Amino acid sequence: MSSTKKFDWDSYWQNAPYGKVLAGVGGARLTVPTMFSPDGQQIYLKSFDIAMKVDDVQLLSWAFEEIPQRLKMAIAGIRHSSEEAHLLEIDYMIVWSLLDNLNELPADYEYPELYLEQIWNEIRPNRLTELAISDKKSL
């Protein structure tokens, strides 16, 4: 077996343009992620396909209220992929953090993971029951 030089993934990730990374995965269905502008003044939210200023409390608050509703629908609609739910969770965590930095979170919002878990627990038991029934019917 020939030895292979260890590749420096961290350096590659820090220096490679995202387009080059996407091109490197061939035909995989990767798209532009949620990201901040280079100056850190704006954020592009993948789940909404919109950009906003990081200090736009009104728009951030709207997204903060809307994401859980969309997440519930995404969880309920999971068949084979949880990609949409994953993207919504990422955006929720980022918006939560931005509102926290601006001291604009609703009262008593301490741990964003707790609210995400509550959403999953609210939807998941019903969804798993539906899938189990569907699987039995297909047998």
ROSE-4610 file (N, C-alpha, C; in Angstrom, 1 decimal, always signed):
// ROSE-4610
residu = [M/M/M/S/S/S/S/S/S/T/T/T/K/K/K/K/K/K/F/F/F/D/D/D/W/W/W/D/D/D/S/S/S/Y/Y/Y/W/W/W/Q/Q/Q/N/N/N/A/A/A/P/P/P/Y/Y/Y/G/G/G/K/K/K/V/V/V/L/L/L/A/A/A/G/G/G/V/V/V/G/G/G/G/G/G/A/A/A/R/R/R/L/L/L/T/T/T/V/V/V/P/P/P/T/T/T/M/M/M/F/F/F/S/S/S/P/P/P/D/D/D/G/G/G/Q/Q/Q/Q/Q/Q/I/I/I/Y/Y/Y/L/L/L/K/K/K/S/S/S/F/F/F/D/D/D/I/I/I/A/A/A/M/M/M/K/K/K/V/V/V/D/D/D/D/D/D/V/V/V/Q/Q/Q/L/L/L/L/L/L/S/S/S/W/W/W/A/A/A/F/F/F/E/E/E/E/E/E/I/I/I/P/P/P/Q/Q/Q/R/R/R/L/L/L/K/K/K/M/M/M/A/A/A/I/I/I/A/A/A/G/G/G/I/I/I/R/R/R/H/H/H/S/S/S/S/S/S/E/E/E/E/E/E/A/A/A/H/H/H/L/L/L/L/L/L/E/E/E/I/I/I/D/D/D/Y/Y/Y/M/M/M/I/I/I/V/V/V/W/W/W/S/S/S/L/L/L/L/L/L/D/D/D/N/N/N/L/L/L/N/N/N/E/E/E/L/L/L/P/P/P/A/A/A/D/D/D/Y/Y/Y/E/E/E/Y/Y/Y/P/P/P/E/E/E/L/L/L/Y/Y/Y/L/L/L/E/E/E/Q/Q/Q/I/I/I/W/W/W/N/N/N/E/E/E/I/I/I/R/R/R/P/P/P/N/N/N/R/R/R/L/L/L/T/T/T/E/E/E/L/L/L/A/A/A/I/I/I/S/S/S/D/D/D/K/K/K/K/K/K/S/S/S/L/L/L]
num = [1/1/1/2/2/2/3/3/3/4/4/4/5/5/5/6/6/6/7/7/7/8/8/8/9/9/9/10/10/10/11/11/11/12/12/12/13/13/13/14/14/14/15/15/15/16/16/16/17/17/17/18/18/18/19/19/19/20/20/20/21/21/21/22/22/22/23/23/23/24/24/24/25/25/25/26/26/26/27/27/27/28/28/28/29/29/29/30/30/30/31/31/31/32/32/32/33/33/33/34/34/34/35/35/35/36/36/36/37/37/37/38/38/38/39/39/39/40/40/40/41/41/41/42/42/42/43/43/43/44/44/44/45/45/45/46/46/46/47/47/47/48/48/48/49/49/49/50/50/50/51/51/51/52/52/52/53/53/53/54/54/54/55/55/55/56/56/56/57/57/57/58/58/58/59/59/59/60/60/60/61/61/61/62/62/62/63/63/63/64/64/64/65/65/65/66/66/66/67/67/67/68/68/68/69/69/69/70/70/70/71/71/71/72/72/72/73/73/73/74/74/74/75/75/75/76/76/76/77/77/77/78/78/78/79/79/79/80/80/80/81/81/81/82/82/82/83/83/83/84/84/84/85/85/85/86/86/86/87/87/87/88/88/88/89/89/89/90/90/90/91/91/91/92/92/92/93/93/93/94/94/94/95/95/95/96/96/96/97/97/97/98/98/98/99/99/99/100/100/100/101/101/101/102/102/102/103/103/103/104/104/104/105/105/105/106/106/106/107/107/107/108/108/108/109/109/109/110/110/110/111/111/111/112/112/112/113/113/113/114/114/114/115/115/115/116/116/116/117/117/117/118/118/118/119/119/119/120/120/120/121/121/121/122/122/122/123/123/123/124/124/124/125/125/125/126/126/126/127/127/127/128/128/128/129/129/129/130/130/130/131/131/131/132/132/132/133/133/133/134/134/134/135/135/135/136/136/136/137/137/137/138/138/138/139/139/139]
x = [+0.8/+0.0/+0.9/+0.6/+1.4/+0.9/+1.9/+1.5/+1.0/+0.0/-0.5/-0.2/+0.2/+0.4/-0.9/-0.8/-2.0/-2.4/-3.7/-4.3/-4.7/-4.3/-4.7/-6.1/-7.1/-8.5/-8.8/-8.3/-8.5/-8.0/-6.8/-6.3/-7.1/-7.4/-8.2/-9.5/-10.2/-11.5/-11.4/-10.4/-10.2/-9.9/-9.2/-8.8/-9.5/-10.2/-10.9/-12.2/-12.4/-13.7/-14.8/-16.0/-17.1/-17.4/-17.4/-17.7/-16.7/-15.5/-14.5/-14.9/-15.3/-15.7/-16.9/-17.9/-19.1/-18.7/-17.8/-17.4/-16.7/-16.0/-15.3/-16.2/-17.4/-18.3/-19.1/-18.7/-19.4/-20.8/-21.7/-23.1/-23.9/-23.3/-24.0/-24.9/-26.0/-26.9/-26.7/-25.5/-25.2/-25.5/-25.9/-26.3/-25.6/-25.9/-25.3/-25.9/-25.1/-25.6/-26.0/-26.6/-26.8/-25.4/-25.2/-23.8/-23.9/-22.8/-22.7/-21.9/-22.2/-21.4/-20.0/-19.0/-17.6/-17.4/-18.2/-18.1/-18.9/-19.6/-20.4/-21.6/-22.0/-23.1/-24.5/-24.4/-25.6/-25.5/-26.7/-26.8/-27.7/-27.4/-28.2/-28.8/-30.1/-30.8/-31.2/-30.6/-30.9/-32.4/-32.9/-34.3/-35.3/-35.0/-36.0/-35.5/-34.3/-33.7/-33.8/-33.4/-33.4/-32.2/-31.8/-30.7/-31.2/-30.6/-31.0/-29.8/-29.9/-28.9/-28.9/-27.8/-27.7/-28.3/-28.6/-29.2/-30.6/-31.2/-32.6/-33.5/-33.8/-34.6/-35.9/-36.6/-37.9/-37.9/-37.0/-36.9/-36.4/-35.4/-34.9/-36.0/-36.8/-37.9/-38.9/-39.2/-40.1/-39.6/-38.3/-37.7/-37.8/-37.5/-37.5/-38.9/-39.9/-41.3/-41.7/-41.2/-41.6/-40.8/-39.6/-38.8/-39.4/-39.9/-40.5/-41.7/-42.5/-43.7/-43.3/-42.3/-41.8/-41.1/-40.4/-39.8/-40.8/-41.9/-43.0/-43.5/-43.7/-44.1/-43.0/-41.8/-40.7/-40.6/-40.7/-40.6/-41.8/-43.0/-44.2/-44.1/-43.3/-43.2/-42.0/-41.3/-40.1/-40.5/-39.9/-40.1/-38.8/-37.8/-36.5/-35.3/-35.6/-34.5/-34.9/-34.1/-34.4/-33.6/-33.2/-32.4/-33.1/-34.3/-35.0/-35.1/-35.4/-35.4/-34.1/-33.0/-31.7/-31.3/-31.7/-31.4/-32.2/-33.4/-34.2/-33.6/-33.1/-32.5/-31.2/-30.4/-29.2/-29.7/-30.6/-31.1/-31.7/-32.4/-33.0/-31.9/-30.8/-29.7/-29.0/-28.8/-28.1/-29.0/-30.3/-31.2/-31.3/-31.4/-31.5/-30.2/-29.1/-27.8/-27.8/-28.2/-28.2/-29.1/-30.3/-31.3/-30.7/-30.1/-29.5/-28.4/-27.6/-26.5/-27.1/-28.3/-29.0/-29.9/-29.9/-30.8/-32.3/-32.7/-34.0/-34.8/-34.3/-35.0/-36.2/-37.2/-38.4/-37.9/-38.7/-38.3/-38.2/-37.2/-36.9/-36.5/-36.0/-35.4/-33.9/-33.6/-32.2/-31.5/-32.1/-31.4/-32.1/-31.6/-32.3/-32.5/-31.6/-31.7/-33.0/-33.3/-34.5/-35.8/-35.9/-37.1/-37.1/-35.9/-35.9/-36.3/-35.8/-36.2/-37.7/-38.3/-39.7/-40.5/-40.0/-40.7/-40.7/-39.5/-39.3/-40.2/-40.2/-41.0/-42.5/-42.9/-44.3/-44.8/-43.9/-44.3/-43.9/-42.8/-42.2/-43.1/-43.6/-44.4/-45.6/-46.3/-47.3/-46.8/-45.7/-45.1/-44.6/-44.0/-43.5/-44.7/-45.8/-47.0/-47.5/-47.6/-48.1/-47.2/-45.9/-45.0/-45.1/-45.3/-45.4/-46.7/-47.8/-49.0/-48.9/-48.2/-48.0/-47.1/-46.1/-45.2/-46.0/-46.9/-47.7/-48.6/-49.2/-50.1/-49.4/-48.1/-47.3/-46.9/-46.9/-46.5/-47.5]
y = [-1.2/+0.0/+1.2/+2.2/+3.4/+4.4/+5.2/+6.1/+7.4/+8.0/+9.3/+10.4/+11.5/+12.7/+13.2/+13.5/+14.0/+15.3/+15.4/+16.7/+17.6/+18.9/+19.9/+20.5/+19.8/+20.2/+21.6/+21.9/+23.2/+24.3/+24.2/+25.2/+25.4/+24.2/+24.2/+24.9/+24.6/+25.2/+26.7/+27.1/+28.5/+29.3/+28.7/+29.5/+29.2/+28.1/+27.8/+28.6/+29.1/+29.8/+28.7/+29.1/+28.1/+27.5/+28.3/+27.7/+26.6/+26.7/+25.6/+24.4/+24.6/+23.4/+22.8/+23.5/+23.0/+22.2/+22.8/+22.1/+20.8/+20.7/+19.5/+18.4/+18.6/+17.5/+17.0/+17.4/+17.0/+17.3/+16.3/+16.6/+16.6/+16.6/+16.7/+17.9/+17.8/+18.9/+19.8/+20.4/+21.4/+22.8/+23.7/+25.0/+26.0/+27.3/+28.4/+28.2/+28.2/+28.1/+29.5/+29.4/+30.6/+31.2/+32.5/+33.1/+34.6/+35.0/+36.5/+37.1/+38.4/+39.2/+39.3/+39.6/+39.7/+40.8/+41.8/+42.9/+42.6/+41.5/+41.1/+41.9/+42.7/+43.6/+43.1/+42.0/+41.4/+39.9/+39.3/+37.8/+37.4/+36.3/+35.7/+34.4/+34.4/+33.2/+32.2/+31.1/+30.1/+29.7/+29.5/+28.9/+29.9/+31.2/+32.2/+32.8/+32.5/+33.0/+34.6/+35.2/+36.6/+37.0/+38.3/+38.9/+40.0/+40.2/+41.3/+41.8/+43.0/+43.6/+42.8/+42.6/+41.9/+42.6/+43.9/+44.7/+45.1/+44.5/+44.8/+43.9/+44.5/+43.8/+43.4/+44.2/+43.9/+42.6/+42.6/+41.5/+40.2/+40.4/+39.2/+38.7/+39.5/+39.0/+38.3/+38.8/+38.1/+36.7/+36.6/+35.3/+34.4/+35.0/+34.2/+33.6/+34.3/+33.8/+32.8/+33.1/+32.2/+30.9/+30.9/+29.6/+28.5/+28.6/+27.5/+26.9/+27.8/+27.4/+26.6/+27.1/+26.3/+25.0/+25.1/+23.8/+22.8/+23.1/+22.2/+21.5/+22.3/+21.8/+20.9/+21.3/+20.5/+19.1/+19.1/+17.9/+17.0/+17.6/+16.8/+16.2/+16.9/+16.4/+15.5/+15.2/+14.3/+13.0/+12.6/+11.3/+10.5/+11.1/+10.5/+11.4/+12.7/+13.6/+14.7/+15.0/+16.1/+17.4/+17.5/+18.7/+20.0/+20.1/+21.4/+21.7/+20.7/+20.9/+21.3/+20.7/+21.0/+22.5/+22.9/+24.3/+25.3/+25.0/+25.8/+25.9/+24.8/+24.8/+25.7/+25.6/+26.4/+27.9/+28.2/+29.6/+30.1/+29.2/+29.5/+29.9/+29.1/+29.3/+30.6/+30.9/+32.2/+33.4/+33.3/+34.4/+34.6/+33.5/+33.6/+34.3/+33.9/+34.5/+36.0/+36.4/+37.8/+38.6/+38.1/+38.8/+38.9/+37.8/+37.8/+38.9/+39.0/+40.1/+41.5/+41.6/+42.9/+43.1/+42.1/+42.1/+42.3/+41.6/+41.7/+40.3/+39.4/+38.1/+38.3/+37.5/+37.5/+37.1/+37.5/+37.2/+35.7/+35.4/+34.0/+33.0/+33.5/+32.7/+32.5/+31.4/+31.2/+30.2/+29.1/+28.0/+27.7/+28.1/+27.8/+26.3/+25.5/+24.1/+23.5/+24.1/+23.7/+23.9/+25.0/+25.3/+24.4/+24.1/+23.2/+21.8/+21.4/+20.1/+20.0/+21.0/+21.1/+20.9/+21.6/+21.5/+20.1/+19.5/+18.1/+17.2/+17.3/+16.5/+16.7/+17.9/+18.1/+17.4/+17.4/+16.9/+15.4/+15.0/+13.7/+12.5/+12.5/+11.3/+11.0/+12.1/+11.9/+11.4/+12.0/+11.6/+10.2/+9.7/+8.4/+7.4/+7.7/+6.9/+6.8/+7.9/+7.9/+7.0/+7.1/+6.4/+4.9/+4.5/+3.1/+2.5/+3.3/+2.8/+2.7/+3.7/+3.6/+2.4/+2.1/+1.0/-0.3/-0.5/-1.7/-1.9/-0.8/-0.9/-1.3/-0.9/-1.3/-2.7/-3.4/-4.8/-5.7]
z = [+0.0/+0.0/+0.0/-0.9/-0.9/+0.1/+0.6/+1.6/+0.9/+1.5/+1.0/+1.9/+1.4/+2.2/+2.8/+4.1/+4.8/+4.2/+3.8/+3.3/+4.4/+4.2/+5.2/+4.9/+5.5/+5.2/+5.8/+6.9/+7.5/+6.7/+6.2/+5.3/+4.0/+3.5/+2.2/+2.4/+3.5/+3.8/+4.0/+4.7/+5.0/+3.7/+2.7/+1.6/+0.3/+0.2/-1.1/-1.2/-2.4/-2.6/-2.6/-2.1/-1.9/-3.3/-4.3/-5.7/-6.0/-5.6/-5.9/-5.1/-3.9/-3.0/-3.7/-4.1/-4.8/-6.0/-6.8/-8.1/-7.8/-6.6/-6.3/-5.9/-5.6/-5.3/-6.5/-7.7/-8.9/-9.0/-9.2/-9.4/-8.1/-6.9/-5.7/-5.6/-4.9/-4.9/-3.7/-3.7/-2.6/-3.2/-2.3/-2.7/-1.7/-2.0/-1.2/+0.2/+1.3/+2.6/+3.2/+4.4/+5.2/+5.4/+5.3/+5.4/+5.7/+6.3/+6.5/+5.4/+5.2/+4.2/+4.7/+3.8/+4.3/+5.4/+5.3/+6.4/+7.6/+7.6/+8.8/+9.1/+8.1/+8.4/+7.9/+7.0/+6.5/+6.7/+6.6/+6.6/+5.6/+4.9/+3.9/+4.6/+4.8/+5.4/+4.3/+4.2/+3.2/+3.2/+4.4/+4.5/+4.0/+3.9/+3.4/+2.1/+1.7/+0.5/+0.5/+1.6/+1.8/+2.5/+2.3/+3.0/+3.9/+5.0/+5.9/+6.7/+7.2/+8.1/+9.4/+10.0/+11.2/+12.4/+12.2/+13.3/+13.0/+12.0/+11.6/+12.5/+13.7/+14.7/+14.2/+13.4/+12.9/+12.0/+11.1/+10.2/+10.9/+11.8/+12.5/+13.4/+14.0/+14.9/+14.1/+12.9/+12.0/+11.7/+11.3/+11.0/+12.2/+13.3/+14.6/+14.9/+14.5/+14.7/+13.6/+12.4/+11.3/+11.2/+11.6/+11.5/+12.2/+13.5/+14.1/+13.4/+12.8/+12.0/+10.8/+10.1/+8.9/+9.3/+10.5/+11.0/+11.3/+11.9/+12.2/+10.9/+9.8/+8.6/+7.9/+8.1/+7.5/+8.2/+9.5/+10.3/+9.9/+9.8/+9.5/+8.1/+7.2/+5.8/+5.5/+6.5/+6.3/+5.8/+4.6/+4.1/+4.0/+3.4/+3.3/+3.6/+3.7/+4.0/+4.9/+5.9/+6.8/+6.5/+5.3/+4.9/+5.2/+4.8/+5.1/+6.6/+7.4/+8.8/+9.4/+8.8/+9.3/+8.9/+7.7/+7.3/+8.2/+8.5/+9.4/+10.8/+11.3/+12.6/+12.6/+11.6/+11.5/+11.5/+10.7/+10.6/+12.0/+12.6/+14.0/+14.9/+15.0/+15.9/+15.6/+14.3/+14.0/+14.3/+13.9/+14.2/+15.8/+16.5/+17.9/+18.5/+18.0/+18.4/+18.1/+16.9/+16.5/+17.4/+17.7/+18.5/+20.0/+20.4/+21.7/+21.8/+20.8/+20.8/+20.9/+20.3/+20.3/+21.5/+22.4/+23.6/+23.2/+22.1/+21.6/+21.6/+22.4/+22.5/+23.3/+23.1/+24.0/+25.4/+26.4/+27.8/+28.0/+28.8/+29.2/+28.1/+27.0/+26.0/+26.3/+26.9/+27.3/+26.4/+26.0/+25.3/+24.0/+22.9/+21.6/+21.4/+21.8/+21.6/+22.3/+23.4/+24.1/+23.3/+22.6/+21.8/+20.6/+20.0/+18.9/+19.3/+20.4/+20.9/+21.2/+21.7/+22.0/+20.7/+19.6/+18.3/+17.8/+17.8/+17.4/+18.2/+19.5/+20.3/+20.1/+19.8/+19.5/+18.2/+17.2/+15.9/+15.7/+16.2/+16.0/+16.4/+17.6/+18.0/+17.0/+16.6/+15.6/+14.2/+13.8/+12.5/+12.5/+13.6/+13.7/+13.6/+14.3/+14.3/+12.9/+12.1/+10.8/+9.9/+10.0/+9.2/+9.5/+10.8/+11.1/+10.5/+10.5/+9.9/+8.4/+7.8/+6.4/+6.0/+6.8/+6.5/+6.6/+7.6/+7.7/+6.5/+6.0/+4.9/+3.6/+3.5/+2.3/+2.3/+3.5/+3.5/+3.0]
